[in-house]
Amino acid sequence: MDGGPAGGREPRFEIRFCAAEGGARIAYATVGGGPLLIVPPAWISHLELLWQDPAVRAFLVPLAARRTVVLYDKPGCGLSDPWPGRQTLDTDVRVLRTVVGHLREDRFDLLGVSTAAATALAFAVRHPERVGRLVVYGGYADGRQVASPQVRTALLGMVRAHWGLGSDVLADIFMADADADSRRHFTRLQRGTATAESACELLDQCYDARVVDELDRVVTPTLVLHRRGDRAIPYRLGRDLAARIPGARLMTLPGRGHFPWSGDSAPLVRAVLEYLGETAGPPRWHGPRSVDDVLTPRQLQVAALVADGLSNRQIARRLGIKERSAEGHVERIRQRLGVRSRAQIAAWWARRDR
């Protein structure tokens, strides 16, 4: 799949496959250029549907301007084949090892988001020579602390009995900072990613994931990011995670949205790039200099929302900023792109996403 227009102005989003043990085919995608940044899947995923979301692209493109970002679908989700048997944290580590082995890279950085934080941490403990730097966002050390047994049972029962209702409830939890349109998009993504039974099994696995006993053996430099008001994974669990990892740095971010592209993702992108030492320089992908190198991560977010037809007031609500700030972002985007109208901004976004 090509994530950008002809002429190489944007990194290509390309999906390929590799074979895991037992022959299960794992779908993975690469985007950008430079050293590898591996982003394991959190709970469930679908590469094609994720890339269709402007907010997800606005989060990934600035990262891909400095790194080759690698994502993949969990077995039984999206474009990947089912796994023979119940999946566990060990399964996640083996699948991650399969993907990076296929890429033939000896050393790379890891970004573990949400439940994938446990996967990234476990891999870093078991293969410390392969991980240069580790960033975990919205993670936890013990899945049993995420919710009470009663809440866990209720959510699992709801997902299993009525995936439509269950996905709506989970969207409200995961996308607390998002507007109605974003939540509907995420709900459609969930339902298109996995069956009710698969989603239930993988959600149960998230609650079972536990790396408490391994954290004191983490030797990889680690940054722990967590939003203060995260409704899915409480902030106290992120703080506890950072306290258990030797030498880890904790950075607290504002907001309630759980996924990194929910709400204001620009500070998160900036924190990740700075920790990886990628704060300046042109994009590493081949081709003419991209306009994305002129727009900031925040401006990319706003441009995506303009292309979705949102007004300045709606953009402000979506990003948790003042309407006047949204208006200022749109005006600066217009000036930097050399266009006169919102329609021309939307047309530019559409060209870059073909």
Secondary structure, DSSP 8 states (H G I E B T S, - for coil): ---S-TTSSS---EEEEEE-GGG-EEEEEEEE-SSEEEE---SS--HHHHHT-HHHHHHHHHHHTTSEEEEE--TTSTTS---SS---HHHHHHHHHHHHHHHT-S-EEEEEETTHHHHHHHHHHH-TTTEEEEEEES--SBGGGTS-HHHHHHHHHHHHH-HHHHHHHHHHHHTTTS-HHHHHHHHHHHHHHS-HHHHHHHHHHHHH-B-GGGGGG--S-EEEEEETT-SSS-HHHHHHHHHHSTT-EEEEE--S-SSTTSS--HHHHHHHHHHTT--SS--SSSSS--GGGTS-HHHHHHHHHHHTT--HHHHHHHHT--HHHHHHHHHHHHHHHT-SSHHHHHHHHHHHT-
